[in-house]
Each structure stands twice: as C-alpha cells, then as structure tokens.
Amino acid sequence: MSSTKREYTSKTFVVLLTLVLSILFMIFDTNPIEAILEELWGQALFYTIWPIFISFVISLFFLSLYRRIKDKKVDSIK
C-alpha cells in the first residue's frame, strides 16, 4: 500500500470513528468529563466540544493500535 493511500485511509478512519463516537456520546449522554464539568460548575459548558474531543482522542488511540498491529504482522511476514 502506498504511503499516500495509507495516510488517506488513516485520516478517513479517524474522522469516521470520531463522528460515530461523538454521536454515540451525545445520544447516550455518557461523557464522563462532561458530567464532571457539570458537577464542578453547575452547568454544562461543552455539550458539543467535549464529546468530539474525547472521540477524537479515542480514534487516535485506535489508529495507533491498528498501526502497531499491522506493522507487527508485516515484520513477522518478513
């Protein structure tokens, strides 16, 4: 796989996973950081920002995990 195609696939993966996780966080209202902020300040300051941020971080984590597994498979084949 060319590096350009790999970068495109990685970016697409991160964007799609971020969107899906953001929507799930918003639908089920299971964002722990939002609950902490709401408890601390008595109001929810970041109803849309925190789910997107947390989802983006989770997406990057899964992307790095996927790349590590893929690189190990490539190394084991060689």
Secondary structure as UniProt FT lines:
FT   HELIX           3..28
FT   HELIX           32..41
FT   TURN            47..48
FT   HELIX           49..77
//
